[in-house]
Amino acid sequence: MTKNTTTRRLELGYILLIALIMVQELLIYWKMYLNQSYTTLELMFSMATLAALLFGFIIPLGISVVLVFVFLVSYFVWLTTYAPLNMLTFSWMLLIPANMLIAAFIKSGLIGSKRWMERMIEMRGTSPQVDIDTALGNKEALADTMQKQSNLARRYSERYGFSVAMFKIDFLPLVQESLGSQLYSRLLLELSAIIQKQIRYEDYKFSISKGRFIILCPMLGPENLQMLTSRIKNAMMAVNFLDKRGHELKIVVRAGALVFQKEQFGKYEHIDQVIAALERNTETDLIGEYI
């Protein structure tokens, strides 16, 4: 069940419930207008409609259907034998079951929405996330990809390797102040597109906040890493972007990179250690040995 489907079901259920309540109120007022009276029996049936709403929310849908069937049969027998014949009496036969079924319908929608949210929270905890707009993975996605690439590189060290590089926007507070939140988000979109044009299809790109971008490049050795990082850094700094005053934005990007080394894997076992090593290399635009 998708979120949109669940939302539409809830909207439809509440619309039907409000419509039923309006019809019920109209019938009651019309009865009082015609006869200037409202009997105890009619009051009991009015309370029964509220009880039907409560039962519809509390009891399972299958039991609600059975109760509705029993009510309809019993009410029809009572209607053909002892019931007073008027419009309000006929309406109870439809309003009470409708209230119970619609309440059960709304309840099932709420349960579906709850399960959907629980599933999404569970997936957030287990699955890396990729932003739809920027196509940038987050820190959890980076950690997951790093783990997979490290396992491959350690298992097939003679034939497989990878490199990682960080690109960090320098003087970030000044950049954010000159752009504002909306323009800064657009800048991230633009920088993501620039990075994508410079890397291969099989490469990965990530954003870990604070103006930091990380790329992971399988089968890229140190001989090509320097050229790639320089090309990406220059392309990012050459971005044509206007700040909120209409002036051309000038950004400074620092780059740092690491190359996989099997014998040093234990040195950077956790993703925070890898990020810290990349941060240190951005301070001097270095390419270091990795893990």
Summary of the structure (lengths in Angstrom):
residues: 291
radius of gyration: 32.6
end to end distance: 43.1
largest distance: 96.0
contacts: 859
relative contact order: 0.10
helix: 66%
strand: 13%
